[in-house]
């Protein structure tokens, strides 16, 4: 079994989300290694920014089309749909399940 290594092109940032903050590596060089069926990512960068969770940067404004879709599919208010999208990190499927009461964020 060999090792396969690929440079990932076009990576703008890498975010490590911790319990109380995020570490953001800006303009990183990222290499993906596959060793014995496992993928390992090597991240190198000169600038690392620390962000507190709950900041505007950590929770961007949800896509209006996603909000509209959630309102149409669940009957939730636009504010509820926005909150579900923010809490799910923009994951539309997770937000939909949460609004339908089938999953918790």
KALINMO-V42596 format. One record per backbone hydrogen bond with DSSP energy under -0.5 kcal/mol. NH is the residue of the N-H (numbers start at 1). CO is the residue of the C=O. Records with the same first field share a line. If there is no record, write none. Layout:
BEGIN
NH: CO ; CO
END
This chain:
BEGIN
4: 34
6: 32
8: 30
9: 7
11: 8
14: 25
16: 23
17: 15
18: 16 ; 21
22: 51
23: 16
24: 22 ; 49
25: 14 ; 23
26: 24 ; 47
27: 12
28: 25
29: 44
30: 8 ; 28
31: 42
32: 6
33: 31 ; 40
34: 4
35: 33 ; 38
36: 2
38: 35
40: 33
42: 31 ; 40
43: 41
44: 29
47: 26
48: 46
49: 24
51: 22
53: 20
55: 52
59: 55
66: 63
67: 63
68: 64
69: 65
70: 66
71: 67
72: 68
73: 69
74: 70
75: 71
76: 70
81: 77
82: 78
83: 79
84: 80
85: 81
86: 82
87: 83
88: 84
89: 86
90: 85
91: 88
92: 90
95: 91
96: 92
97: 93
98: 94
99: 95
100: 96
101: 98
102: 97
103: 97
END
